[in-house]
Amino acid sequence: MILSDESITESNKSVEIRPFGFRDKIGYLCGDLGNCFILGLVNSFLMIYYTNVLGISGVIVGSLYFVTKLCDAFIDIAVGRLCDTSKLTATGRFSPWVRRMKYPFCAIVVVLFLPFVHDFSATAKIIYICCSYFIYGSLLSTVNIPYGAMSAAISSNPDDRVSLSTYRSIGSAVGGGATGFFIPILMYKTLVDGSQVISGQHFLWIALGCATLAFIFLTLTCQLTTERVRVEKKERVPVSVLLKGLLRNNALIVLVIVDLLIVINQGLSGTNMTYLFNDYFHNKEAMSVALLFTFGSLILLAPSASWLTKRFGKKEASVGALLFSVVMYVVMYFCHITDAKIYLMLLFLATLGAGLFNLMIWAFMTDVCDYHQYVTGDREDGTVYGVNFFARKIGQACAGAIGGFMLAIIGYQSSSTGGGVQNSAVQENIYMMANLLPALCLFLAAIILICLYPLNRKKTLEMEATLNKCNGISK
């Protein structure tokens, strides 16, 4: 049974709760802001820390990312099921997970960047990175999945959910943009000869700072948001029945494939930008600006996101934005730019296109959760988010593997002294990777979305009316 937004029933007594408002938006923003202080650090800089501080080869790092993320993907689904079948508390079903698991999640981030590991043997280093990275991925699931599923529980109103998706993306942009801008400035140390190399000790302090900020903002999420749409705990359904329901949700299947490609692009873009500006342009200041662009464009697009979805629909607006990004990356590749400033200007335009889809993705997910109820009659938000995060982890696994193996294929030289000098052929190949790989991923995502995703603007409005009637919610 789904309880209305206006009241909840607990111990057979009706309790009035406050209406949806700005407090919920800020609270939900804080969740991704906190997460992205950690994700921005790990996704964009952990590989360069492994290769240029610990001296581990790109092949080993790529293999680690692939295997670990595959394991994490199955953990995502398990956490999603646990969320759906856990006891409904006074604060909801999803918020308690974030409240409890933020402690070990923030702690493991510091463990990833312990500088004394530099002095370990090669075998000990590999054991250390495998164990710590696997634990990190598992703990990320216990925070990120309930946080994502929480958006559908905060409000049943589609406009509210679009605003939550937009605010979440703003939080992601601020957190990711801050890490992208400041970490390249802070991660280097200057040697006596005036040269600058990446510092393991600096990374430890960076990790401590990011973990502290993440803890603060995740705490604010739990305090400021309210879960209004609540589903009473139900008996566990057989796996075969659950799988049949998920397979009927073709909107979820298509979005999973599209999101997989988008996540591969995001993972590769963060890593490629780091290597591009470190080894091709040799410009750490431009690296900061580039990583800021990747996230900052979301803030510029946020005010127009609601208007675009109402005017064109999520699907239609996102497809146009993705194709625009494809064109920009192809232009940058064929122009073969050597001036970092010119490249940054074109990169900013390219990130605008991909940024609009990132603003919409969580609104897509709430539609997919509704569609699951629409076609099966069951509300399985945690499981649906778990399946989506399964795909995202597969995408992250592929991105890590592709990035690591591509570095090995092009002949990138790892170093344990803060960075080595790459020859001109390697530098040119880094430039190719940074432009053609995003273009390919975004093009495939746009084609699949426009051809196969069933929830256009008309269908979404029809589904909303049907579910409101079934759930007894009046507009």
Protein Blocks (a to p, Z undefined) as FASTA:
>chain_A
ZZdfkbcceehiacddddddfklmmmmmmmmmmmmmmmmmmmmmmmmmmmmmnopafklm
mmmmmmmmmmmmmmmmmmmmmmmmmccdfkbjklmmmmmmmmmmmmmmmmmmcfklmmpc
fklmmmmmmmmmmmmmmmmmmmmmmmmmmmmmmpmcfklmmmmmmmmmmmmmmmmmmmmm
mmmmmmpccdfkopacddfklmmmmmmmmmmmmmmmmmmmmmmpccfbdcdddddddfkl
mmmmmmmmmmlmmmmmmmmmmmmmmmmmmmmmmmmmmmmnopaklmmmmmmmmmmmmmmm
mmmmmmmmmmnojklmmmmmmmmmmmmmmmmmmnopabfklmmmmmmmmmmmmmmmmmmm
mmmmmmmmmmmmmmnopacfklmmmmmmmmmmmmmmmmmmmmmmmmmmnopacdfehpac
ddfklmmmmmmmmmmmmmmmmmmmmmmmmmmmmbdfklmmmmmmmmmmmnopaZZ
